[in-house]
């Protein structure tokens, strides 16, 4: 596998991204920031993973929020 020094998501699974965002925002906060049903209607990690793996635009939004959240944490 090639090194990806400029990819902030390299080596991080989608599940890790979701769990980290849940720790920071909870389901309600995630649903407010990214308005998709897997975060607002009976949310679970399993259903979110299933949806996000099949829906590139939603996954892009989740990954962008994660990157933004991590950068703000790193700047502290």
HTML snippet that shows the backbone in 3Dmol.js (N, CA, C, O; Angstrom):
<script src="https://3Dmol.org/build/3Dmol-min.js"></script>
<div id="view" style="width:600px;height:400px;position:relative"></div>
<script>
const pdb = `
ATOM      1  N   UNK A   1       0.842  -1.179   0.000  1.00  0.00           N
ATOM      2  CA  UNK A   1       0.000   0.000   0.000  1.00  0.00           C
ATOM      3  C   UNK A   1       0.887   1.241   0.000  1.00  0.00           C
ATOM      4  O   UNK A   1       1.949   1.257   0.622  1.00  0.00           O
ATOM      5  N   UNK A   2       0.448   2.262  -0.691  1.00  0.00           N
ATOM      6  CA  UNK A   2       1.229   3.489  -0.809  1.00  0.00           C
ATOM      7  C   UNK A   2       0.985   4.409   0.380  1.00  0.00           C
ATOM      8  O   UNK A   2      -0.122   4.474   0.915  1.00  0.00           O
ATOM      9  N   UNK A   3       2.016   5.106   0.777  1.00  0.00           N
ATOM     10  CA  UNK A   3       1.873   6.095   1.843  1.00  0.00           C
ATOM     11  C   UNK A   3       1.034   7.256   1.332  1.00  0.00           C
ATOM     12  O   UNK A   3       1.141   7.651   0.170  1.00  0.00           O
ATOM     13  N   UNK A   4       0.207   7.792   2.200  1.00  0.00           N
ATOM     14  CA  UNK A   4      -0.648   8.914   1.827  1.00  0.00           C
ATOM     15  C   UNK A   4      -0.476  10.034   2.852  1.00  0.00           C
ATOM     16  O   UNK A   4      -1.366  10.268   3.670  1.00  0.00           O
ATOM     17  N   UNK A   5       0.654  10.719   2.810  1.00  0.00           N
ATOM     18  CA  UNK A   5       0.936  11.713   3.853  1.00  0.00           C
ATOM     19  C   UNK A   5      -0.049  12.886   3.874  1.00  0.00           C
ATOM     20  O   UNK A   5      -0.203  13.534   4.909  1.00  0.00           O
ATOM     21  N   UNK A   6      -0.710  13.168   2.764  1.00  0.00           N
ATOM     22  CA  UNK A   6      -1.634  14.303   2.712  1.00  0.00           C
ATOM     23  C   UNK A   6      -3.090  13.900   2.903  1.00  0.00           C
ATOM     24  O   UNK A   6      -3.982  14.737   2.769  1.00  0.00           O
ATOM     25  N   UNK A   7      -3.342  12.638   3.213  1.00  0.00           N
ATOM     26  CA  UNK A   7      -4.704  12.167   3.406  1.00  0.00           C
ATOM     27  C   UNK A   7      -4.971  12.035   4.908  1.00  0.00           C
ATOM     28  O   UNK A   7      -4.471  11.110   5.547  1.00  0.00           O
ATOM     29  N   UNK A   8      -5.766  12.969   5.479  1.00  0.00           N
ATOM     30  CA  UNK A   8      -6.005  12.906   6.917  1.00  0.00           C
ATOM     31  C   UNK A   8      -6.838  11.700   7.358  1.00  0.00           C
ATOM     32  O   UNK A   8      -6.921  11.409   8.551  1.00  0.00           O
ATOM     33  N   UNK A   9      -7.454  10.999   6.403  1.00  0.00           N
ATOM     34  CA  UNK A   9      -8.262   9.827   6.746  1.00  0.00           C
ATOM     35  C   UNK A   9      -7.513   8.514   6.544  1.00  0.00           C
ATOM     36  O   UNK A   9      -8.070   7.441   6.775  1.00  0.00           O
ATOM     37  N   UNK A  10      -6.270   8.589   6.119  1.00  0.00           N
ATOM     38  CA  UNK A  10      -5.501   7.376   5.866  1.00  0.00           C
ATOM     39  C   UNK A  10      -5.379   6.554   7.140  1.00  0.00           C
ATOM     40  O   UNK A  10      -4.912   7.050   8.165  1.00  0.00           O
ATOM     41  N   UNK A  11      -5.799   5.298   7.073  1.00  0.00           N
ATOM     42  CA  UNK A  11      -5.693   4.388   8.204  1.00  0.00           C
ATOM     43  C   UNK A  11      -6.848   4.482   9.192  1.00  0.00           C
ATOM     44  O   UNK A  11      -6.835   3.812  10.225  1.00  0.00           O
ATOM     45  N   UNK A  12      -7.844   5.305   8.886  1.00  0.00           N
ATOM     46  CA  UNK A  12      -8.991   5.467   9.785  1.00  0.00           C
ATOM     47  C   UNK A  12     -10.219   4.871   9.108  1.00  0.00           C
ATOM     48  O   UNK A  12     -10.530   5.214   7.967  1.00  0.00           O
ATOM     49  N   UNK A  13     -10.908   3.990   9.799  1.00  0.00           N
ATOM     50  CA  UNK A  13     -12.087   3.350   9.217  1.00  0.00           C
ATOM     51  C   UNK A  13     -13.302   4.271   9.337  1.00  0.00           C
ATOM     52  O   UNK A  13     -13.323   5.193  10.152  1.00  0.00           O
ATOM     53  N   UNK A  14     -14.298   4.003   8.519  1.00  0.00           N
ATOM     54  CA  UNK A  14     -15.539   4.759   8.591  1.00  0.00           C
ATOM     55  C   UNK A  14     -16.185   4.589   9.956  1.00  0.00           C
ATOM     56  O   UNK A  14     -16.759   5.538  10.489  1.00  0.00           O
ATOM     57  N   UNK A  15     -16.103   3.407  10.523  1.00  0.00           N
ATOM     58  CA  UNK A  15     -16.661   3.184  11.853  1.00  0.00           C
ATOM     59  C   UNK A  15     -15.956   4.058  12.894  1.00  0.00           C
ATOM     60  O   UNK A  15     -16.611   4.614  13.776  1.00  0.00           O
ATOM     61  N   UNK A  16     -14.643   4.183  12.803  1.00  0.00           N
ATOM     62  CA  UNK A  16     -13.907   5.044  13.725  1.00  0.00           C
ATOM     63  C   UNK A  16     -14.343   6.502  13.570  1.00  0.00           C
ATOM     64  O   UNK A  16     -14.451   7.231  14.555  1.00  0.00           O
ATOM     65  N   UNK A  17     -14.591   6.917  12.336  1.00  0.00           N
ATOM     66  CA  UNK A  17     -15.053   8.281  12.075  1.00  0.00           C
ATOM     67  C   UNK A  17     -16.397   8.509  12.769  1.00  0.00           C
ATOM     68  O   UNK A  17     -16.574   9.499  13.479  1.00  0.00           O
ATOM     69  N   UNK A  18     -17.336   7.595  12.564  1.00  0.00           N
ATOM     70  CA  UNK A  18     -18.666   7.740  13.161  1.00  0.00           C
ATOM     71  C   UNK A  18     -18.583   7.745  14.689  1.00  0.00           C
ATOM     72  O   UNK A  18     -19.202   8.585  15.341  1.00  0.00           O
ATOM     73  N   UNK A  19     -17.826   6.818  15.255  1.00  0.00           N
ATOM     74  CA  UNK A  19     -17.708   6.746  16.713  1.00  0.00           C
ATOM     75  C   UNK A  19     -17.082   8.017  17.287  1.00  0.00           C
ATOM     76  O   UNK A  19     -17.498   8.489  18.345  1.00  0.00           O
ATOM     77  N   UNK A  20     -16.099   8.563  16.606  1.00  0.00           N
ATOM     78  CA  UNK A  20     -15.474   9.797  17.068  1.00  0.00           C
ATOM     79  C   UNK A  20     -16.463  10.959  17.019  1.00  0.00           C
ATOM     80  O   UNK A  20     -16.540  11.754  17.956  1.00  0.00           O
ATOM     81  N   UNK A  21     -17.223  11.057  15.921  1.00  0.00           N
ATOM     82  CA  UNK A  21     -18.214  12.127  15.806  1.00  0.00           C
ATOM     83  C   UNK A  21     -19.319  11.966  16.842  1.00  0.00           C
ATOM     84  O   UNK A  21     -19.811  12.957  17.383  1.00  0.00           O
ATOM     85  N   UNK A  22     -19.711  10.733  17.122  1.00  0.00           N
ATOM     86  CA  UNK A  22     -20.717  10.493  18.158  1.00  0.00           C
ATOM     87  C   UNK A  22     -20.214  10.954  19.525  1.00  0.00           C
ATOM     88  O   UNK A  22     -20.971  11.516  20.318  1.00  0.00           O
ATOM     89  N   UNK A  23     -18.963  10.718  19.784  1.00  0.00           N
ATOM     90  CA  UNK A  23     -18.376  11.142  21.053  1.00  0.00           C
ATOM     91  C   UNK A  23     -18.418  12.672  21.178  1.00  0.00           C
ATOM     92  O   UNK A  23     -18.669  13.212  22.255  1.00  0.00           O
ATOM     93  N   UNK A  24     -18.168  13.351  20.065  1.00  0.00           N
ATOM     94  CA  UNK A  24     -18.150  14.815  20.077  1.00  0.00           C
ATOM     95  C   UNK A  24     -19.549  15.436  20.058  1.00  0.00           C
ATOM     96  O   UNK A  24     -19.793  16.427  20.746  1.00  0.00           O
ATOM     97  N   UNK A  25     -20.474  14.857  19.271  1.00  0.00           N
ATOM     98  CA  UNK A  25     -21.755  15.515  19.011  1.00  0.00           C
ATOM     99  C   UNK A  25     -22.989  14.736  19.462  1.00  0.00           C
ATOM    100  O   UNK A  25     -24.038  15.337  19.692  1.00  0.00           O
ATOM    101  N   UNK A  26     -22.886  13.417  19.592  1.00  0.00           N
ATOM    102  CA  UNK A  26     -24.067  12.596  19.847  1.00  0.00           C
ATOM    103  C   UNK A  26     -24.920  12.509  18.590  1.00  0.00           C
ATOM    104  O   UNK A  26     -24.653  13.197  17.605  1.00  0.00           O
ATOM    105  N   UNK A  27     -25.942  11.668  18.623  1.00  0.00           N
ATOM    106  CA  UNK A  27     -26.796  11.489  17.434  1.00  0.00           C
ATOM    107  C   UNK A  27     -27.528  12.779  17.077  1.00  0.00           C
ATOM    108  O   UNK A  27     -27.632  13.137  15.904  1.00  0.00           O
ATOM    109  N   UNK A  28     -28.032  13.471  18.091  1.00  0.00           N
ATOM    110  CA  UNK A  28     -28.781  14.697  17.819  1.00  0.00           C
ATOM    111  C   UNK A  28     -27.889  15.746  17.153  1.00  0.00           C
ATOM    112  O   UNK A  28     -28.292  16.377  16.176  1.00  0.00           O
ATOM    113  N   UNK A  29     -26.708  15.926  17.668  1.00  0.00           N
ATOM    114  CA  UNK A  29     -25.773  16.892  17.092  1.00  0.00           C
ATOM    115  C   UNK A  29     -25.352  16.530  15.677  1.00  0.00           C
ATOM    116  O   UNK A  29     -25.215  17.400  14.817  1.00  0.00           O
ATOM    117  N   UNK A  30     -25.146  15.229  15.443  1.00  0.00           N
ATOM    118  CA  UNK A  30     -24.815  14.793  14.083  1.00  0.00           C
ATOM    119  C   UNK A  30     -25.974  15.070  13.134  1.00  0.00           C
ATOM    120  O   UNK A  30     -25.770  15.547  12.017  1.00  0.00           O
ATOM    121  N   UNK A  31     -27.188  14.771  13.582  1.00  0.00           N
ATOM    122  CA  UNK A  31     -28.372  15.013  12.758  1.00  0.00           C
ATOM    123  C   UNK A  31     -28.586  16.487  12.455  1.00  0.00           C
ATOM    124  O   UNK A  31     -29.104  16.836  11.394  1.00  0.00           O
ATOM    125  N   UNK A  32     -28.192  17.352  13.380  1.00  0.00           N
ATOM    126  CA  UNK A  32     -28.305  18.793  13.148  1.00  0.00           C
ATOM    127  C   UNK A  32     -27.253  19.281  12.159  1.00  0.00           C
ATOM    128  O   UNK A  32     -27.525  20.175  11.357  1.00  0.00           O
ATOM    129  N   UNK A  33     -26.069  18.709  12.209  1.00  0.00           N
ATOM    130  CA  UNK A  33     -24.983  19.148  11.334  1.00  0.00           C
ATOM    131  C   UNK A  33     -25.073  18.533   9.937  1.00  0.00           C
ATOM    132  O   UNK A  33     -24.764  19.183   8.938  1.00  0.00           O
ATOM    133  N   UNK A  34     -25.497  17.280   9.885  1.00  0.00           N
ATOM    134  CA  UNK A  34     -25.642  16.575   8.602  1.00  0.00           C
ATOM    135  C   UNK A  34     -27.030  15.959   8.612  1.00  0.00           C
ATOM    136  O   UNK A  34     -27.269  14.960   9.290  1.00  0.00           O
ATOM    137  N   UNK A  35     -27.928  16.548   7.873  1.00  0.00           N
ATOM    138  CA  UNK A  35     -29.321  16.131   7.934  1.00  0.00           C
ATOM    139  C   UNK A  35     -29.586  14.949   7.004  1.00  0.00           C
ATOM    140  O   UNK A  35     -30.058  15.103   5.877  1.00  0.00           O
ATOM    141  N   UNK A  36     -29.267  13.769   7.519  1.00  0.00           N
ATOM    142  CA  UNK A  36     -29.572  12.529   6.817  1.00  0.00           C
ATOM    143  C   UNK A  36     -30.296  11.606   7.802  1.00  0.00           C
ATOM    144  O   UNK A  36     -30.029  11.615   9.004  1.00  0.00           O
ATOM    145  N   UNK A  37     -31.202  10.824   7.263  1.00  0.00           N
ATOM    146  CA  UNK A  37     -32.092  10.012   8.113  1.00  0.00           C
ATOM    147  C   UNK A  37     -31.355   9.031   9.015  1.00  0.00           C
ATOM    148  O   UNK A  37     -31.820   8.743  10.119  1.00  0.00           O
ATOM    149  N   UNK A  38     -30.222   8.515   8.569  1.00  0.00           N
ATOM    150  CA  UNK A  38     -29.523   7.530   9.411  1.00  0.00           C
ATOM    151  C   UNK A  38     -29.015   8.155  10.709  1.00  0.00           C
ATOM    152  O   UNK A  38     -28.638   7.433  11.632  1.00  0.00           O
ATOM    153  N   UNK A  39     -29.001   9.483  10.793  1.00  0.00           N
ATOM    154  CA  UNK A  39     -28.613  10.169  12.029  1.00  0.00           C
ATOM    155  C   UNK A  39     -29.816  10.697  12.806  1.00  0.00           C
ATOM    156  O   UNK A  39     -29.699  11.011  13.991  1.00  0.00           O
ATOM    157  N   UNK A  40     -30.970  10.797  12.150  1.00  0.00           N
ATOM    158  CA  UNK A  40     -32.118  11.431  12.812  1.00  0.00           C
ATOM    159  C   UNK A  40     -33.258  10.475  13.142  1.00  0.00           C
ATOM    160  O   UNK A  40     -33.998  10.722  14.094  1.00  0.00           O
ATOM    161  N   UNK A  41     -33.423   9.392  12.387  1.00  0.00           N
ATOM    162  CA  UNK A  41     -34.532   8.457  12.613  1.00  0.00           C
ATOM    163  C   UNK A  41     -33.990   7.109  13.077  1.00  0.00           C
ATOM    164  O   UNK A  41     -33.429   6.352  12.285  1.00  0.00           O
ATOM    165  N   UNK A  42     -34.158   6.816  14.352  1.00  0.00           N
ATOM    166  CA  UNK A  42     -33.720   5.549  14.934  1.00  0.00           C
ATOM    167  C   UNK A  42     -32.259   5.227  14.576  1.00  0.00           C
ATOM    168  O   UNK A  42     -31.978   4.186  13.983  1.00  0.00           O
ATOM    169  N   UNK A  43     -31.331   6.129  14.942  1.00  0.00           N
ATOM    170  CA  UNK A  43     -29.942   5.962  14.514  1.00  0.00           C
ATOM    171  C   UNK A  43     -29.215   4.821  15.212  1.00  0.00           C
ATOM    172  O   UNK A  43     -29.478   4.510  16.374  1.00  0.00           O
ATOM    173  N   UNK A  44     -28.307   4.214  14.486  1.00  0.00           N
ATOM    174  CA  UNK A  44     -27.387   3.233  15.055  1.00  0.00           C
ATOM    175  C   UNK A  44     -26.117   3.254  14.223  1.00  0.00           C
ATOM    176  O   UNK A  44     -26.129   3.681  13.068  1.00  0.00           O
ATOM    177  N   UNK A  45     -25.040   2.800  14.801  1.00  0.00           N
ATOM    178  CA  UNK A  45     -23.776   2.759  14.075  1.00  0.00           C
ATOM    179  C   UNK A  45     -23.909   1.824  12.877  1.00  0.00           C
ATOM    180  O   UNK A  45     -23.447   2.146  11.783  1.00  0.00           O
ATOM    181  N   UNK A  46     -24.533   0.679  13.080  1.00  0.00           N
ATOM    182  CA  UNK A  46     -24.674  -0.305  12.004  1.00  0.00           C
ATOM    183  C   UNK A  46     -25.456   0.256  10.819  1.00  0.00           C
ATOM    184  O   UNK A  46     -25.026   0.115   9.674  1.00  0.00           O
ATOM    185  N   UNK A  47     -26.600   0.890  11.080  1.00  0.00           N
ATOM    186  CA  UNK A  47     -27.401   1.422   9.972  1.00  0.00           C
ATOM    187  C   UNK A  47     -26.687   2.591   9.301  1.00  0.00           C
ATOM    188  O   UNK A  47     -26.789   2.765   8.087  1.00  0.00           O
ATOM    189  N   UNK A  48     -25.968   3.385  10.077  1.00  0.00           N
ATOM    190  CA  UNK A  48     -25.230   4.508   9.500  1.00  0.00           C
ATOM    191  C   UNK A  48     -24.119   4.008   8.589  1.00  0.00           C
ATOM    192  O   UNK A  48     -23.925   4.532   7.492  1.00  0.00           O
ATOM    193  N   UNK A  49     -23.388   2.993   9.043  1.00  0.00           N
ATOM    194  CA  UNK A  49     -22.328   2.425   8.210  1.00  0.00           C
ATOM    195  C   UNK A  49     -22.886   1.887   6.907  1.00  0.00           C
ATOM    196  O   UNK A  49     -22.316   2.120   5.841  1.00  0.00           O
ATOM    197  N   UNK A  50     -23.988   1.174   6.981  1.00  0.00           N
ATOM    198  CA  UNK A  50     -24.608   0.594   5.790  1.00  0.00           C
ATOM    199  C   UNK A  50     -24.992   1.693   4.793  1.00  0.00           C
ATOM    200  O   UNK A  50     -24.714   1.580   3.599  1.00  0.00           O
ATOM    201  N   UNK A  51     -25.630   2.751   5.288  1.00  0.00           N
ATOM    202  CA  UNK A  51     -26.057   3.846   4.426  1.00  0.00           C
ATOM    203  C   UNK A  51     -24.857   4.598   3.842  1.00  0.00           C
ATOM    204  O   UNK A  51     -24.809   4.858   2.640  1.00  0.00           O
ATOM    205  N   UNK A  52     -23.905   4.941   4.683  1.00  0.00           N
ATOM    206  CA  UNK A  52     -22.775   5.755   4.227  1.00  0.00           C
ATOM    207  C   UNK A  52     -21.883   5.004   3.236  1.00  0.00           C
ATOM    208  O   UNK A  52     -21.281   5.623   2.358  1.00  0.00           O
ATOM    209  N   UNK A  53     -21.795   3.698   3.366  1.00  0.00           N
ATOM    210  CA  UNK A  53     -20.995   2.920   2.411  1.00  0.00           C
ATOM    211  C   UNK A  53     -21.623   2.900   1.027  1.00  0.00           C
ATOM    212  O   UNK A  53     -20.927   2.724   0.026  1.00  0.00           O
ATOM    213  N   UNK A  54     -22.943   3.081   0.968  1.00  0.00           N
ATOM    214  CA  UNK A  54     -23.652   3.056  -0.318  1.00  0.00           C
ATOM    215  C   UNK A  54     -23.926   4.450  -0.878  1.00  0.00           C
ATOM    216  O   UNK A  54     -24.393   4.578  -2.010  1.00  0.00           O
ATOM    217  N   UNK A  55     -23.639   5.502  -0.095  1.00  0.00           N
ATOM    218  CA  UNK A  55     -24.042   6.847  -0.481  1.00  0.00           C
ATOM    219  C   UNK A  55     -22.838   7.792  -0.409  1.00  0.00           C
ATOM    220  O   UNK A  55     -22.575   8.391   0.634  1.00  0.00           O
ATOM    221  N   UNK A  56     -22.110   7.921  -1.520  1.00  0.00           N
ATOM    222  CA  UNK A  56     -20.865   8.705  -1.501  1.00  0.00           C
ATOM    223  C   UNK A  56     -21.035  10.162  -1.060  1.00  0.00           C
ATOM    224  O   UNK A  56     -20.182  10.675  -0.335  1.00  0.00           O
ATOM    225  N   UNK A  57     -22.097  10.837  -1.468  1.00  0.00           N
ATOM    226  CA  UNK A  57     -22.250  12.249  -1.090  1.00  0.00           C
ATOM    227  C   UNK A  57     -22.410  12.397   0.425  1.00  0.00           C
ATOM    228  O   UNK A  57     -21.896  13.348   1.015  1.00  0.00           O
ATOM    229  N   UNK A  58     -23.118  11.462   1.050  1.00  0.00           N
ATOM    230  CA  UNK A  58     -23.315  11.526   2.501  1.00  0.00           C
ATOM    231  C   UNK A  58     -22.004  11.200   3.222  1.00  0.00           C
ATOM    232  O   UNK A  58     -21.651  11.841   4.212  1.00  0.00           O
ATOM    233  N   UNK A  59     -21.296  10.204   2.714  1.00  0.00           N
ATOM    234  CA  UNK A  59     -20.009   9.838   3.316  1.00  0.00           C
ATOM    235  C   UNK A  59     -19.031  11.009   3.227  1.00  0.00           C
ATOM    236  O   UNK A  59     -18.286  11.267   4.172  1.00  0.00           O
ATOM    237  N   UNK A  60     -19.030  11.715   2.100  1.00  0.00           N
ATOM    238  CA  UNK A  60     -18.159  12.880   1.944  1.00  0.00           C
ATOM    239  C   UNK A  60     -18.453  13.930   3.006  1.00  0.00           C
ATOM    240  O   UNK A  60     -17.532  14.531   3.559  1.00  0.00           O
ATOM    241  N   UNK A  61     -19.737  14.154   3.293  1.00  0.00           N
ATOM    242  CA  UNK A  61     -20.110  15.143   4.311  1.00  0.00           C
ATOM    243  C   UNK A  61     -19.641  14.708   5.701  1.00  0.00           C
ATOM    244  O   UNK A  61     -19.142  15.521   6.479  1.00  0.00           O
ATOM    245  N   UNK A  62     -19.806  13.432   6.000  1.00  0.00           N
ATOM    246  CA  UNK A  62     -19.396  12.905   7.307  1.00  0.00           C
ATOM    247  C   UNK A  62     -17.874  13.005   7.451  1.00  0.00           C
ATOM    248  O   UNK A  62     -17.374  13.427   8.494  1.00  0.00           O
ATOM    249  N   UNK A  63     -17.150  12.621   6.417  1.00  0.00           N
ATOM    250  CA  UNK A  63     -15.687  12.686   6.479  1.00  0.00           C
ATOM    251  C   UNK A  63     -15.210  14.134   6.587  1.00  0.00           C
ATOM    252  O   UNK A  63     -14.242  14.408   7.297  1.00  0.00           O
ATOM    253  N   UNK A  64     -15.869  15.062   5.897  1.00  0.00           N
ATOM    254  CA  UNK A  64     -15.491  16.476   5.977  1.00  0.00           C
ATOM    255  C   UNK A  64     -15.710  17.011   7.396  1.00  0.00           C
ATOM    256  O   UNK A  64     -14.874  17.752   7.915  1.00  0.00           O
ATOM    257  N   UNK A  65     -16.821  16.641   8.018  1.00  0.00           N
ATOM    258  CA  UNK A  65     -17.082  17.061   9.392  1.00  0.00           C
ATOM    259  C   UNK A  65     -16.027  16.486  10.328  1.00  0.00           C
ATOM    260  O   UNK A  65     -15.543  17.182  11.220  1.00  0.00           O
ATOM    261  N   UNK A  66     -15.673  15.237  10.134  1.00  0.00           N
ATOM    262  CA  UNK A  66     -14.651  14.591  10.961  1.00  0.00           C
ATOM    263  C   UNK A  66     -13.317  15.330  10.841  1.00  0.00           C
ATOM    264  O   UNK A  66     -12.669  15.626  11.846  1.00  0.00           O
ATOM    265  N   UNK A  67     -12.916  15.623   9.610  1.00  0.00           N
ATOM    266  CA  UNK A  67     -11.642  16.317   9.387  1.00  0.00           C
ATOM    267  C   UNK A  67     -11.666  17.691  10.059  1.00  0.00           C
ATOM    268  O   UNK A  67     -10.701  18.081  10.716  1.00  0.00           O
ATOM    269  N   UNK A  68     -12.762  18.414   9.895  1.00  0.00           N
ATOM    270  CA  UNK A  68     -12.893  19.732  10.526  1.00  0.00           C
ATOM    271  C   UNK A  68     -12.820  19.611  12.041  1.00  0.00           C
ATOM    272  O   UNK A  68     -12.135  20.392  12.701  1.00  0.00           O
ATOM    273  N   UNK A  69     -13.521  18.639  12.585  1.00  0.00           N
ATOM    274  CA  UNK A  69     -13.533  18.427  14.033  1.00  0.00           C
ATOM    275  C   UNK A  69     -12.140  18.084  14.543  1.00  0.00           C
ATOM    276  O   UNK A  69     -11.713  18.602  15.575  1.00  0.00           O
ATOM    277  N   UNK A  70     -11.432  17.222  13.834  1.00  0.00           N
ATOM    278  CA  UNK A  70     -10.097  16.805  14.264  1.00  0.00           C
ATOM    279  C   UNK A  70      -9.114  17.970  14.190  1.00  0.00           C
ATOM    280  O   UNK A  70      -8.276  18.132  15.077  1.00  0.00           O
ATOM    281  N   UNK A  71      -9.209  18.776  13.145  1.00  0.00           N
ATOM    282  CA  UNK A  71      -8.298  19.909  13.021  1.00  0.00           C
ATOM    283  C   UNK A  71      -8.537  20.917  14.137  1.00  0.00           C
ATOM    284  O   UNK A  71      -7.584  21.511  14.642  1.00  0.00           O
ATOM    285  N   UNK A  72      -9.788  21.120  14.528  1.00  0.00           N
ATOM    286  CA  UNK A  72     -10.053  22.056  15.616  1.00  0.00           C
ATOM    287  C   UNK A  72      -9.538  21.500  16.942  1.00  0.00           C
ATOM    288  O   UNK A  72      -9.134  22.263  17.820  1.00  0.00           O
ATOM    289  N   UNK A  73      -9.552  20.171  17.092  1.00  0.00           N
ATOM    290  CA  UNK A  73      -9.000  19.532  18.298  1.00  0.00           C
ATOM    291  C   UNK A  73      -7.481  19.668  18.317  1.00  0.00           C
ATOM    292  O   UNK A  73      -6.891  19.942  19.363  1.00  0.00           O
ATOM    293  N   UNK A  74      -6.851  19.477  17.159  1.00  0.00           N
ATOM    294  CA  UNK A  74      -5.393  19.549  17.081  1.00  0.00           C
ATOM    295  C   UNK A  74      -4.879  20.958  17.346  1.00  0.00           C
ATOM    296  O   UNK A  74      -3.757  21.121  17.825  1.00  0.00           O
ATOM    297  N   UNK A  75      -5.670  21.967  17.048  1.00  0.00           N
ATOM    298  CA  UNK A  75      -5.243  23.355  17.214  1.00  0.00           C
ATOM    299  C   UNK A  75      -5.291  23.817  18.664  1.00  0.00           C
ATOM    300  O   UNK A  75      -4.727  24.859  18.997  1.00  0.00           O
ATOM    301  N   UNK A  76      -5.959  23.055  19.535  1.00  0.00           N
ATOM    302  CA  UNK A  76      -6.099  23.462  20.941  1.00  0.00           C
ATOM    303  C   UNK A  76      -4.785  23.486  21.662  1.00  0.00           C
ATOM    304  O   UNK A  76      -4.738  23.808  22.849  1.00  0.00           O
TER     305      UNK A  76
END
`;
const viewer = $3Dmol.createViewer("view");
viewer.addModel(pdb, "pdb");
viewer.setStyle({}, {cartoon: {color: "spectrum"}});
viewer.zoomTo();
viewer.render();
</script>
